Amino acid sequence: MVRGYEHVGRLYKKRGGLGRRAKAPWVSRTFALGYDGVLSYFDTENLVAARGTLNLPRAEAVLSVGFEEDAPTRHMLIITHIQGQRWKLCAESDRELSEWRDVLAKFCRS
């Protein structure tokens, strides 16, 4: 466990905005979930300079499992927040998907 975070690991994230139309719309990022329910993602594993954050409780986030043809794996989670935006994330394995689903469920509705 990384100090200050409940859970840390690599996930694929589907890019938003213009990035979702790129040749490679899915990128591998390091994700860190704080004990306060803030989910952040980073380019590298050193957890410096988050590229993005989402306060799950404040966003009234909803967690679901999904599938997309172009996803890098079949182990997909979708976090939808109150403004209607979605973070689509993929884990490498069933075990990793289950771990992320369990820790995220503490801060999200299902």
Secondary structure, DSSP 8 states (H G I E B T S, - for coil): --TTEEEEEEEEEE--GGGGGSS--EEEEEEEEETTSEEEEESSTT--S-SEEEETTTTT-EEEEE--TT-SSSEEEEEE-TTS-EEEEEESSHHHHHHHHHHHHTTSB-
